[in-house]
């Protein structure tokens, strides 16, 4: 099975989710450091749709830029646009396999799609 993780190595939850993936048998992990290689708007929208989430559910609301842009009351389109422009706003880790997409908060939720 292949798994892709939108990963931030500085985030403890992201590191924990990556460890779960690395320890899972027969899983080939593709690590995407999304701060260096951010997803496109369409990719991000598709990930949230597969996860059954809204972009707002995947927003790091406490980031300064989220507050500066007043994203708490923004619609999904505005949130996606902001995430593409400021990838730090993407809550991590996001993990995708053929079985679905999960936000690894808590990290153990990625087991649902392994």
Residue pairs with C-beta under 8 A, 6 or more apart in sequence:
1 26
1 27
1 28
1 97
1 98
1 114
2 27
2 28
2 29
2 30
2 97
2 98
3 21
3 24
3 27
3 28
3 29
3 30
3 95
3 96
3 97
3 110
3 113
3 114
4 29
4 30
4 31
4 32
4 95
4 96
4 97
5 14
5 17
5 18
5 21
5 29
5 30
5 31
5 32
5 93
5 94
5 95
5 96
5 104
6 32
6 34
6 39
6 47
6 90
6 92
6 93
6 94
6 95
7 14
7 17
7 18
7 31
7 32
7 33
7 34
7 92
7 93
8 14
8 33
8 34
8 35
8 92
8 93
9 15
9 33
11 92
11 93
13 92
13 93
13 104
13 105
13 106
13 107
14 92
14 93
14 104
16 104
16 107
17 93
17 95
17 104
17 107
17 110
18 29
18 31
18 93
19 107
20 107
20 108
20 110
20 111
21 27
21 29
21 95
21 110
21 114
22 29
24 111
24 114
27 97
27 114
32 39
34 87
34 90
34 92
34 94
35 87
35 88
38 84
38 87
38 90
39 47
39 84
39 90
40 84
41 80
41 81
41 83
41 84
44 55
44 58
44 80
44 83
44 84
44 90
45 55
45 80
47 94
47 96
47 101
48 54
48 55
48 57
48 58
48 101
50 96
50 100
50 101
51 58
51 94
51 100
51 101
51 102
51 103
53 103
54 76
55 76
55 79
55 80
55 83
56 74
56 76
56 79
57 91
57 103
58 83
58 90
58 91
58 94
58 103
59 66
59 71
59 79
59 83
59 89
59 90
59 91
60 66
60 88
60 89
60 90
60 91
61 71
61 72
63 86
63 88
63 89
65 82
65 86
65 88
65 89
66 72
66 82
66 89
69 82
69 86
71 78
71 79
71 82
71 89
74 82
79 89
82 89
83 89
83 90
91 103
91 105
92 104
93 103
93 104
93 107
93 110
94 101
94 102
94 103
94 104
95 101
95 102
95 104
95 110
95 113
96 113
97 113
97 114
99 112
99 113
99 114
100 112
100 113
101 113
102 109
102 110
102 112
102 113
103 109
104 110
